[in-house]
Amino acid sequence: MEHLIELPQDRVQEGLHAALGYFVEYMERPRDANEVLKDIQQSVPVEMLPMLF
């Protein structure tokens, strides 16, 4: 299946698309052991509970 992506013609939109691409690459990269050890579990704020259930 072929996916076609239309590139934006506006410079601002082009910059936003590039920033989003870099962010997605950063989020999908494998993390090293030091980053995993720094993770701290946190409770969900009460205000967000209706969104979860």
C-alpha positions as CSV (number, residue, x, y, z in Angstrom):
1,M,0.0,0.0,0.0
2,E,1.4,3.4,-1.0
3,H,0.9,6.4,1.3
4,L,1.1,9.8,-0.2
5,I,2.0,12.8,2.0
6,E,1.4,16.2,0.7
7,L,4.1,18.6,1.9
8,P,2.8,22.0,3.1
9,Q,3.5,25.0,0.9
10,D,3.5,27.5,3.8
11,R,6.9,28.0,5.5
12,V,5.4,28.0,9.0
13,Q,3.5,24.8,8.3
14,E,6.6,23.3,6.9
15,G,8.5,24.1,10.1
16,L,5.8,22.7,12.2
17,H,5.8,19.4,10.2
18,A,9.6,19.2,10.6
19,A,9.4,19.8,14.3
20,L,6.7,17.1,14.7
21,G,8.8,14.7,12.7
22,Y,11.8,15.2,15.0
23,F,9.6,14.8,18.0
24,V,8.2,11.5,16.8
25,E,11.7,10.2,16.0
26,Y,12.8,11.3,19.6
27,M,9.9,9.5,21.2
28,E,10.4,6.3,19.2
29,R,14.1,5.9,19.9
30,P,15.2,3.2,22.3
31,R,16.1,4.6,25.7
32,D,19.3,3.8,27.6
33,A,19.5,2.3,31.1
34,N,20.2,5.7,32.7
35,E,17.0,7.2,31.3
36,V,14.9,4.2,32.4
37,L,16.3,4.4,35.9
38,K,15.3,8.2,36.1
39,D,11.7,7.4,35.4
40,I,9.5,8.1,38.4
41,Q,6.0,6.6,38.6
42,Q,3.4,9.3,39.4
43,S,-0.3,9.1,40.2
44,V,-2.8,10.5,37.8
45,P,-4.3,13.9,38.9
46,V,-7.9,13.6,40.1
47,E,-9.0,16.0,37.4
48,M,-7.9,13.5,34.7
49,L,-9.8,10.5,36.1
50,P,-13.0,11.0,34.1
51,M,-10.8,11.0,30.9
52,L,-9.5,7.5,31.8
53,F,-12.8,5.8,32.6
